[in-house]
Amino acid sequence: IGVWKSWQKEGLDIKDIVWPGNSHTPPQGVPEKFHLKITFLEEPPYINLAPPDPVSGKCLMDRGVHCRVAKESDMT
C-alpha cells in the first residue's frame, strides 16, 4: 500500500510503501524501485438517485439494495 505524499511535474512522490506482512522493505526478488501507472475509469456516482416507478410507485428492482420512497414534502 502506497501513501501519496505529493505530485510534481516529474511524477508522483510516494511517502512510504507498506508491503505484505507490514514490512517496509519489499519481499526478496521484488525491485525497490518501479514504475507506477495510474489510470482513471469514469463511472456513475456511488449513490444514484432516481424517481420511483411511475406505475407502481415503488423502487425499481434493478438496484443493488432496497430503497425508501419519501413523501415529496419530506424532500424540502
Residue pairs with C-beta under 8 A, 6 or more apart in sequence:
1 17
1 18
2 14
2 15
2 16
2 17
2 36
3 14
3 15
3 16
3 17
4 12
4 14
4 15
5 13
5 14
5 15
6 12
6 13
7 13
12 36
12 38
14 36
16 24
17 24
17 26
18 24
19 25
19 26
19 27
19 30
20 27
25 32
26 32
48 63
50 60
52 58
52 59
52 60
52 69
53 59
53 60
57 69
58 69
59 66
59 67
59 68
59 69
